[in-house]
């Protein structure tokens, strides 16, 4: 997994946990951490939102690997599924 994707997963996880805290306890973790800088809070939320879009777009993109050396397993899994059906 690429480093950018790992960072995006962590940011989306933090965002999800933050919204869970807001919904259950009314506690905004991001504001608690950087609360004295409202512009920074907005930047953090934008970065988390962009991370979720990056992951969403990455899920809909087709595999660009060669079928023999696929590292993302998209084409390999489809090939295995279709081979299993033909037997």
HELIX and SHEET records of a PDB file:
HELIX    1   1 UNK A    3  UNK A   25  1                                  23    
HELIX    2   2 UNK A   29  UNK A   34  1                                   6    
HELIX    3   3 UNK A   38  UNK A   60  1                                  23    
HELIX    4   4 UNK A   74  UNK A   86  1                                  13    
END                                                                             
